């Protein structure tokens, strides 16, 4: 069976796996973004705290993803829980680092001006600092998403959702008629999803970042 014939016969299952893969990455990115920006907000004013946050989240990336999932299985079991925890933890570093860099890069004169017109600390953060720090934060989100697209495939080791199951089935049956087709379909599916997500982030950037402060 040719690759195109395989796609024609299995397209419904492949689309379902692709949807699960995209959904898992998107939901974990939402959680990682909220946590990462919160960590950045809490630590960016202190050099020590910012460095500690960056060092801690970068340390997570030194753990092989397969080992991380394997360590979580005895604690949370198989399926979705180890997938969500692993993807969320791996997605933190670029967002935390870029949040800290972006917030520290906001012109102090603008913050002083906001304080001078009577804005509270929270209003300064929400209406001045975070909007100006949004371009690097969005860049961190884009980087994290591309990373998680590939890492999510490893989640199939723990019976997680997504296209990794297609790849693992192909690898487990190497030498059979459709083994290579399965690996190729899963791999290409992840690449296509990554490109679609990145295109969506480009569009979000154009809609949410004023022309004058876009990162060039």
LINJO-V977345 format. One record per backbone hydrogen bond with DSSP energy under -1.0 kcal/mol. NH is the residue of the N-H (numbers start at 1). CO is the residue of the C=O. Records with the same first field share a line. If there is no record, write none. Layout:
NH = CO / CO
//
This chain:
6 = 2
7 = 3
8 = 4
9 = 5
10 = 6
14 = 10
15 = 11
16 = 12
17 = 13
18 = 14
19 = 15
20 = 16
21 = 17
22 = 18
23 = 19
24 = 20
25 = 21
26 = 22
27 = 23
28 = 24
29 = 25
30 = 26
31 = 27
32 = 28
33 = 29
34 = 30
35 = 31
36 = 32
37 = 33
38 = 34
39 = 35
40 = 36
41 = 37
42 = 38
43 = 39
44 = 40
46 = 43
50 = 46
51 = 47
52 = 48
53 = 49
54 = 50
55 = 51
56 = 52
57 = 53
58 = 54
59 = 55
60 = 56
63 = 60
68 = 64
69 = 65
70 = 66
71 = 67
72 = 68
73 = 69
76 = 72
77 = 73
79 = 158
84 = 80
85 = 81
86 = 82
87 = 83
88 = 84
89 = 85
90 = 86
91 = 87
92 = 89
96 = 92
97 = 93
98 = 94
99 = 95
100 = 96
101 = 97
102 = 98
103 = 99
104 = 100
105 = 101
111 = 107
112 = 108
113 = 109
114 = 110
115 = 111
116 = 112
117 = 113
118 = 115
119 = 114
124 = 120
125 = 121
126 = 122
127 = 123
128 = 124
129 = 124
130 = 125
132 = 128
133 = 129
137 = 133
138 = 134
139 = 135
140 = 136
141 = 137
142 = 138
143 = 139
144 = 140
145 = 141
146 = 142
147 = 143
148 = 144
149 = 145
150 = 146
151 = 147
152 = 148
154 = 151
156 = 153
157 = 154
158 = 155
159 = 156
160 = 155
165 = 162
167 = 163
168 = 164
169 = 165
170 = 166
171 = 167
172 = 168
176 = 173
182 = 178
183 = 179
184 = 180
185 = 181
186 = 182
187 = 183
188 = 184
189 = 185
190 = 186
191 = 187
192 = 188
193 = 189
194 = 190
195 = 191
196 = 192
197 = 193
198 = 194
199 = 195
200 = 196
201 = 197
202 = 198
203 = 199
204 = 200
205 = 201
206 = 202
207 = 203
208 = 204
209 = 205
213 = 210
//
